[in-house]
C-alpha cells in the first residue's frame, strides 16, 4: 500500500490526487500509520476523528490520508466529488457491504476504490469483486498472488501429506451394556435398530 500510494501520488496523469488508506480496525490503523510514518513519506496525514476527515475532504486536501471506515459513519451526503481520489481499502472483504461502505461511497461518489484482501468473497449477498475494481480487470482482479506463486517464490512451503486409514473397532456389546446400565434396562441400541 505504501509503494502504491506513493506511485499514485506522483503519477502526472492523476493530477495531484488524494490517496486514502482505509482500514477497519484500530490495530491496523496503528500498524499502517506506523509503517507510513517510518518511511518519511511526504504529504501524509492521519484523520484521527470524523470531523478531521470531513475537514480534510471538504478542504480538498491533496495528500495521503489514513483513516478508518468508521469515520464515515456520520457522513451526510457528498464530502468530495473529485474523480482523482483513490481509496485503497485494506481487508476489503469486511465492512464494505454494509452501511459504512455505502456511506463511504456516497461521501466520495467519483473515487476509484481498490480493494485489498487475501480472502475475497463472491456470494449473492456479499461480493468483493462487485464492490471494487474495474470492469477490465480480468476475473475481477487487478493483481492476484495465489498459493502456487507463493510456493514458487519460496514464501510458502509446499504442503505434502499422506492420508492414513484408521482401523476402528466398535465393541457393540460394551456399548449395549453401558446403555442398559444408564437407562435401567431399556432395549439396547442394537435391539431397537
Backbone bond lengths (Angstrom), bond angles and torsions (degrees), N, CA, C in turn:
res aa  C-N    CA-C-N  psi(-1)  N-CA   C-N-CA  omega(-1)  CA-C   N-CA-C  phi
1 X - - - 1.453 - - 1.527 110.48 -
2 X 1.311 115.62 -38.32 1.457 120.88 -179.85 1.526 110.90 -60.18
3 X 1.325 116.79 -52.08 1.453 119.98 -177.88 1.521 111.74 -67.38
4 X 1.326 116.80 -39.06 1.462 120.14 177.89 1.528 110.76 -63.85
5 X 1.316 117.13 -43.67 1.469 120.80 179.30 1.524 110.86 -60.93
6 X 1.311 116.37 -43.68 1.467 120.98 179.86 1.525 110.78 -63.23
7 X 1.336 116.97 -46.41 1.472 120.38 179.70 1.524 111.38 -63.23
8 X 1.327 116.86 -42.05 1.457 119.94 179.34 1.525 111.55 -63.47
9 X 1.321 117.16 -42.01 1.472 120.96 179.53 1.527 111.55 -61.78
10 X 1.330 117.33 -33.45 1.456 121.56 -176.01 1.526 114.38 -92.58
11 X 1.336 117.05 -6.47 1.473 119.68 -176.38 1.528 109.66 -71.96
12 X 1.334 118.28 118.93 1.467 120.57 -174.82 1.535 114.34 -62.44
13 X 1.321 117.46 -31.93 1.469 119.78 -178.70 1.528 112.14 -66.79
14 X 1.333 117.81 -21.46 1.464 121.13 -178.90 1.524 112.55 -85.56
15 X 1.312 117.68 -7.62 1.469 123.12 172.66 1.527 113.01 54.39
16 X 1.324 115.44 61.47 1.460 121.97 175.54 1.536 112.04 57.87
17 X 1.328 117.18 65.94 1.462 120.21 -175.71 1.527 113.10 -78.09
18 X 1.302 114.65 164.17 1.461 122.17 165.28 1.522 105.67 -94.94
19 X 1.318 115.77 130.32 1.460 120.46 176.53 1.522 106.56 -114.79
20 X 1.318 115.46 123.74 1.462 120.08 179.56 1.521 109.87 -109.57
21 X 1.323 115.17 134.78 1.457 122.05 173.47 1.522 105.21 -107.30
22 X 1.326 116.88 116.52 1.463 121.42 -176.00 1.525 109.27 -115.84
23 X 1.326 115.41 125.26 1.464 121.67 178.80 1.527 108.88 -120.56
24 X 1.330 116.24 168.55 1.467 118.92 -176.57 1.524 113.52 -121.25
25 X 1.325 117.16 12.65 1.471 120.06 176.85 1.520 108.68 -143.62
26 X 1.316 116.15 146.24 1.465 121.83 -179.46 1.526 110.91 -61.60
27 X 1.346 117.13 -40.64 1.469 118.42 -179.38 1.523 111.51 -65.60
28 X 1.324 118.05 -34.83 1.467 120.36 175.05 1.527 111.01 -68.68
29 X 1.318 116.25 -37.98 1.462 121.03 176.84 1.526 109.79 -59.20
30 X 1.317 116.39 -46.41 1.464 121.88 179.09 1.528 110.82 -64.08
31 X 1.338 116.50 -45.28 1.458 121.65 -178.32 1.528 111.44 -63.54
32 X 1.319 117.02 -50.19 1.468 120.69 -177.92 1.517 111.18 -67.45
33 X 1.323 117.41 -42.30 1.466 120.21 177.29 1.521 110.28 -59.42
34 X 1.330 117.06 -43.99 1.459 121.22 178.87 1.517 112.02 -60.28
35 X 1.326 116.36 -41.43 1.466 120.71 178.82 1.522 110.64 -64.06
36 X 1.323 117.09 -46.88 1.468 120.87 -179.51 1.527 111.09 -64.09
37 X 1.320 117.06 -46.75 1.467 120.20 -178.77 1.533 111.52 -65.00
38 X 1.319 118.07 -33.69 1.466 121.87 -178.89 1.527 111.99 -64.69
39 X 1.311 117.40 -23.15 1.470 120.75 -178.63 1.523 112.80 -92.59
40 X 1.316 116.80 -1.34 1.470 121.25 -178.01 1.529 111.96 55.64
41 X 1.315 115.85 36.57 1.456 120.03 178.38 1.531 108.76 -64.48
42 X 1.325 118.01 132.60 1.471 119.33 -177.71 1.531 112.40 -74.23
43 X 1.317 115.13 160.71 1.469 122.66 175.09 1.518 112.17 56.75
44 X 1.313 115.86 50.59 1.459 122.54 -179.35 1.518 109.07 -116.21
45 X 1.316 116.13 134.25 1.459 120.76 176.48 1.528 108.22 -142.23
46 X 1.321 115.49 144.32 1.459 120.85 177.40 1.524 107.94 -109.23
47 X 1.316 115.77 124.63 1.468 120.76 177.42 1.518 107.66 -83.72
48 X 1.323 116.48 103.28 1.462 121.12 -175.52 1.521 113.87 -87.17
49 X 1.321 117.91 -8.60 1.465 120.08 179.77 1.524 109.19 -145.77
50 X 1.319 115.59 165.04 1.463 120.63 177.73 1.517 110.88 -62.86
51 X 1.331 116.09 -40.85 1.473 119.27 -179.77 1.528 110.75 -66.65
52 X 1.336 117.11 -36.99 1.471 121.03 178.26 1.528 110.09 -64.71
53 X 1.319 117.88 -43.18 1.468 121.14 177.65 1.521 110.23 -61.94
54 X 1.339 116.86 -45.38 1.462 120.56 178.33 1.520 112.06 -60.23
55 X 1.335 116.26 -40.44 1.470 120.60 179.25 1.530 111.07 -65.66
56 X 1.330 117.07 -45.56 1.461 120.83 -179.16 1.526 111.58 -60.74
57 X 1.319 115.81 -44.68 1.466 119.35 -179.81 1.525 111.23 -73.10
58 X 1.320 117.53 -39.14 1.464 121.59 179.16 1.513 112.97 -65.56
59 X 1.327 117.18 -34.06 1.463 121.24 178.93 1.522 111.85 -88.13
60 X 1.321 116.56 5.62 1.460 122.43 174.91 1.529 112.34 59.15
61 X 1.325 116.54 43.34 1.461 122.24 179.77 1.526 109.04 -66.26
62 X 1.314 116.20 131.82 1.472 122.13 -178.55 1.519 109.04 -106.74
63 X 1.325 116.19 78.77 1.454 122.81 -178.28 1.519 109.12 -142.35
64 X 1.312 116.01 -174.24 1.462 121.86 168.80 1.520 105.34 -92.60
65 X 1.322 116.12 121.62 1.462 121.74 -178.31 1.528 108.09 -113.29
66 X 1.312 116.48 125.20 1.462 121.39 175.82 1.522 107.51 -104.24
67 X 1.333 115.73 130.39 1.467 119.90 -178.52 1.524 110.18 -153.81
68 X 1.310 115.22 175.30 1.468 120.58 173.58 1.525 108.67 -107.15
69 X 1.301 115.94 154.33 1.461 122.06 178.92 1.526 111.25 -61.44
70 X 1.327 116.80 -26.86 1.464 121.30 -176.83 1.524 112.10 -66.77
71 X 1.309 117.45 -20.49 1.462 120.37 -179.72 1.528 111.89 -74.07
72 X 1.317 117.43 -8.58 1.468 121.35 175.32 1.531 111.45 -90.75
73 X 1.316 118.05 -4.38 1.467 122.16 -173.02 1.522 113.21 -56.23
74 X 1.306 117.94 -37.81 1.463 120.77 -177.46 1.522 112.80 -104.79
75 X 1.319 117.18 9.64 1.469 120.12 179.32 1.520 109.27 -66.42
76 X 1.300 115.85 133.70 1.468 121.16 177.73 1.510 108.75 -117.65
77 X 1.314 115.81 119.82 1.458 120.40 177.26 1.516 112.69 72.12
78 X 1.325 114.66 -158.17 1.454 122.61 -174.67 1.534 109.88 -83.76
79 X 1.328 116.06 127.10 1.468 120.97 174.38 1.529 111.04 -93.89
80 X 1.343 116.25 -31.36 1.459 120.96 176.35 1.523 107.58 -163.62
81 X 1.325 116.95 128.33 1.463 120.21 -176.53 1.525 113.34 -107.85
82 X 1.332 116.86 14.22 1.452 120.72 177.80 1.528 110.29 -61.77
83 X 1.330 117.10 144.68 1.463 121.22 -179.73 1.523 112.28 -84.36
84 X 1.327 118.34 -16.21 1.464 118.38 -178.83 1.535 111.70 -100.01
85 X 1.309 114.07 43.35 1.463 121.49 168.33 1.525 105.93 -105.24
86 X 1.323 115.07 124.72 1.457 120.77 -179.32 1.517 107.47 -114.99
87 X 1.322 115.82 125.82 1.467 121.53 -177.50 1.519 108.06 -113.38
88 X 1.320 115.72 122.18 1.460 121.32 174.84 1.527 107.40 -106.39
89 X 1.317 115.73 112.89 1.463 121.62 -175.69 1.521 109.46 -101.21
90 X 1.325 115.33 114.97 1.452 120.97 177.66 1.527 109.51 -77.03
91 X 1.320 117.18 146.60 1.469 122.59 -177.60 1.531 110.12 52.14
92 X 1.317 115.13 52.80 1.466 122.21 -171.62 1.527 114.26 -64.86
93 X 1.302 118.31 -11.12 1.461 120.43 178.93 1.529 111.79 -81.28
94 X 1.341 117.21 -6.25 1.465 121.07 -179.68 1.525 109.59 -112.67
95 X 1.289 118.37 152.51 1.480 127.70 171.08 1.518 115.66 58.64
96 X 1.306 120.21 -0.11 1.458 120.53 -174.63 1.522 113.82 -91.16
97 X 1.292 117.66 -17.44 1.464 121.05 -177.19 1.522 112.61 -90.31
98 X 1.309 117.68 -10.73 1.462 121.33 -175.81 1.512 112.82 -101.58
99 X 1.326 114.96 -158.86 1.462 122.12 -176.25 1.523 113.17 -59.27
100 X 1.319 118.04 -39.40 1.461 120.15 -177.55 1.528 111.49 -64.55
101 X 1.319 116.90 -43.57 1.464 120.46 177.12 1.518 111.62 -63.31
102 X 1.332 116.93 -41.53 1.472 120.61 178.53 1.526 110.94 -64.51
103 X 1.321 116.50 -42.41 1.469 120.64 179.00 1.532 110.66 -61.18
104 X 1.334 116.40 -43.09 1.458 119.91 179.43 1.526 111.08 -63.26
105 X 1.315 116.92 -42.83 1.465 120.43 -179.97 1.536 111.45 -67.80
106 X 1.317 117.48 -35.65 1.470 120.39 176.00 1.520 110.87 -68.10
107 X 1.311 117.34 -38.05 1.460 121.99 -178.91 1.526 111.68 -70.31
108 X 1.333 116.83 -28.85 1.470 122.62 -178.05 1.531 109.47 -129.22
109 X 1.334 117.80 67.73 1.461 120.95 -169.08 1.529 115.40 -63.90
110 X 1.311 118.94 -24.65 1.462 120.71 -177.17 1.518 113.07 -109.58
111 X 1.317 117.09 7.31 1.461 121.09 -179.63 1.524 109.89 -70.54
112 X 1.337 114.94 150.82 1.462 119.68 173.26 1.513 107.53 -96.18
113 X 1.318 116.80 129.86 1.457 122.69 -173.99 1.525 111.35 -108.71
114 X 1.330 115.24 121.08 1.455 121.30 171.91 1.515 107.30 -101.63
115 X 1.318 116.71 126.18 1.454 120.86 175.70 1.513 109.65 -100.92
116 X 1.315 116.65 123.93 1.459 121.79 178.04 1.519 108.16 -109.03
117 X 1.323 116.45 123.79 1.459 120.87 -179.57 1.513 109.79 -162.53
118 X 1.297 115.35 150.52 1.449 120.67 172.55 1.515 111.72 -95.44
119 X 1.339 116.20 -6.96 1.464 120.61 -176.76 1.528 110.72 -136.95
120 X 1.337 117.73 69.83 1.467 118.63 178.75 1.528 110.66 -64.21
121 X 1.317 114.93 149.99 1.466 121.36 -179.31 1.521 108.02 -110.89
122 X 1.329 116.59 136.78 1.451 121.43 -180.00 1.529 109.03 -134.92
123 X 1.336 114.99 76.00 1.462 121.89 178.76 1.517 108.38 -125.38
124 X 1.304 116.22 169.97 1.467 120.50 -179.67 1.529 111.62 -64.33
125 X 1.332 117.84 -37.14 1.472 120.29 -176.38 1.526 113.39 -91.51
126 X 1.315 118.63 -18.41 1.468 123.09 179.01 1.519 108.00 -144.18
127 X 1.340 116.36 125.36 1.446 119.17 -175.63 1.521 110.44 -144.78
128 X 1.311 116.90 103.38 1.458 122.55 -179.39 1.522 111.04 -61.58
129 X 1.342 117.41 -35.50 1.459 120.93 -177.54 1.529 111.36 -68.27
130 X 1.316 116.88 -34.88 1.462 121.17 178.48 1.529 110.76 -72.12
131 X 1.321 116.73 -36.80 1.462 121.33 -174.50 1.523 113.35 -76.64
132 X 1.331 118.72 -21.14 1.460 121.35 -174.03 1.516 111.45 -133.89
133 X 1.329 114.56 163.65 1.452 121.58 171.60 1.508 113.91 83.47
134 X 1.304 113.89 -169.48 1.455 121.49 -176.26 1.522 109.80 -124.21
135 X 1.308 115.30 158.76 1.464 120.10 -177.93 1.526 111.97 -61.03
136 X 1.332 117.23 -31.02 1.458 119.36 -177.86 1.523 114.28 -77.75
137 X 1.336 117.45 -6.48 1.461 120.35 177.55 1.521 109.22 -70.97
138 X 1.331 115.30 118.06 1.457 120.38 -177.75 1.522 110.98 -58.72
139 X 1.310 117.15 125.30 1.464 125.29 179.81 1.525 112.49 55.66
140 X 1.345 117.46 23.47 1.453 120.96 176.73 1.508 115.27 88.90
141 X 1.329 117.58 -4.26 1.455 121.44 -176.84 1.521 111.14 -105.64
142 X 1.313 116.48 135.34 1.455 120.10 165.51 1.527 107.53 -79.01
143 X 1.315 115.40 -43.53 1.453 121.59 178.74 1.519 107.91 -146.94
144 X 1.302 115.23 138.38 1.453 119.64 -179.81 1.515 108.65 -133.61
145 X 1.309 116.50 129.16 1.455 122.67 178.06 1.513 106.74 -122.27
146 X 1.316 115.39 99.24 1.454 120.57 -173.54 1.515 113.55 -93.67
147 X 1.306 114.59 179.68 1.456 123.42 -177.72 1.529 111.39 -57.98
148 X 1.342 116.77 -41.77 1.459 121.07 -178.56 1.526 111.43 -62.89
149 X 1.349 116.52 -42.91 1.466 120.47 178.55 1.528 110.85 -65.82
150 X 1.318 116.00 -37.98 1.458 120.98 179.78 1.533 110.95 -63.89
151 X 1.310 117.34 -39.55 1.467 121.42 176.35 1.519 109.74 -67.11
152 X 1.318 116.76 -45.36 1.468 121.43 179.46 1.525 111.35 -57.18
153 X 1.336 116.62 -40.02 1.465 121.46 -178.07 1.528 113.08 -81.57
154 X 1.332 117.27 -7.35 1.445 120.30 179.22 1.527 114.16 83.78
155 X 1.332 117.68 6.00 1.466 120.67 178.71 1.523 111.22 -76.41
156 X 1.320 116.13 -26.14 1.464 122.16 179.26 1.523 108.00 -128.22
157 X 1.297 115.81 137.55 1.464 119.93 177.13 1.530 108.70 -82.13
158 X 1.314 116.42 142.33 1.469 117.84 177.11 1.525 110.51 -65.32
159 X 1.290 115.22 147.02 1.453 121.47 -178.23 1.530 108.51 -100.32
160 X 1.314 115.83 123.29 1.462 121.34 177.12 1.525 107.29 -121.07
161 X 1.306 116.54 133.77 1.455 118.74 176.14 1.511 109.15 -143.69
162 X 1.299 113.61 156.93 1.440 121.16 -179.64 1.513 107.82 -126.33
163 X 1.307 117.86 113.28 1.467 118.62 -179.33 1.532 110.10 -69.44
164 X 1.295 115.02 141.81 1.462 120.40 178.31 1.518 108.53 -125.64
165 X 1.292 114.97 133.03 1.455 120.22 177.35 1.524 108.77 -83.28
166 X 1.304 115.61 133.93 1.461 121.13 177.64 1.515 109.14 -98.74
167 X 1.297 115.32 136.06 1.460 119.38 176.27 1.515 107.35 -93.24
168 X 1.313 115.80 115.80 1.453 121.00 179.92 1.522 109.27 -106.76
169 X 1.301 114.54 140.17 1.469 119.84 175.18 1.522 107.54 -123.01
170 X 1.296 114.94 122.75 1.455 119.94 178.74 1.525 108.20 -103.85
171 X 1.299 116.36 122.00 1.457 122.41 179.81 1.530 107.74 -90.75
172 X 1.319 115.79 89.05 1.467 121.39 -176.02 1.532 112.02 -61.11
173 X 1.301 116.50 -38.08 1.477 119.93 -178.41 1.523 109.95 -63.31
174 X 1.328 118.01 -41.92 1.465 121.44 179.48 1.527 110.44 -66.51
175 X 1.327 116.48 -38.80 1.473 120.12 178.37 1.530 109.72 -65.99
176 X 1.347 117.46 -43.10 1.473 120.98 178.86 1.530 111.22 -62.48
177 X 1.347 116.73 -42.60 1.471 119.97 179.13 1.525 110.80 -62.78
178 X 1.314 116.99 -44.25 1.476 121.20 179.91 1.522 110.03 -64.54
179 X 1.326 117.50 -38.03 1.462 121.34 179.52 1.532 110.66 -65.73
180 X 1.339 117.21 -44.40 1.467 121.63 178.61 1.517 110.40 -60.07
181 X 1.342 116.10 -41.28 1.458 120.12 -179.52 1.527 110.82 -65.59
182 X 1.314 117.32 -40.60 1.468 121.47 -179.51 1.525 112.60 -69.99
183 X 1.313 116.61 -35.36 1.468 120.30 -173.71 1.526 113.09 -100.85
184 X 1.290 118.01 3.71 1.465 120.45 177.50 1.505 112.57 72.80
185 X 1.310 118.90 36.06 1.458 122.35 173.42 1.512 114.67 94.24
186 X 1.319 119.57 11.40 1.473 121.66 176.68 1.518 109.62 -61.96
187 X 1.335 115.46 160.33 1.468 117.46 178.75 1.523 109.98 -55.92
188 X 1.330 117.23 145.28 1.456 121.26 -178.16 1.520 109.76 -74.46
189 X 1.318 115.06 166.16 1.467 120.29 177.27 1.534 110.71 -61.02
190 X 1.335 116.17 -36.53 1.458 120.48 179.47 1.528 110.18 -65.84
191 X 1.342 117.21 -40.51 1.471 121.90 -178.73 1.530 110.83 -69.39
192 X 1.343 117.81 -32.36 1.464 121.05 -179.14 1.521 110.22 -71.33
193 X 1.300 116.27 -40.92 1.456 119.54 -176.83 1.497 109.07 -81.62
